[in-house]
Amino acid sequence: MWFVYILLCQDSSLYTGVARDPEKRFLLHQSGIGAKYTRSHKPLRIIYQEQVASYSKALKREREIKNWSREDKIQNLSLIVKL
């Protein structure tokens, strides 16, 4: 089982990724050994996660979400982004 997740970062940016265990991956992002992006954009919390059946489906969904604008993410995923 895989998850697509979105993190809210300190600078109000959004980071989208995939993982088997989003909570564990979040801790890696916070410790600075996650993605390169989250090393310079410190993650505050997971604001969205979606379960998908396979890794390939997770990657397809991640790509779809990453192609959306910030406003589309907030609207389409019903995200409430507050610092």
Secondary structure, DSSP 4 states (H G I P E B T S, - for coil): -EEEEEEEETTS-EEEEEES-HHHHHHHHHHT-S-HHHHHS-EEEEEEEEEESSHHHHHHHHHHHHTS-HHHHHHHTT-----
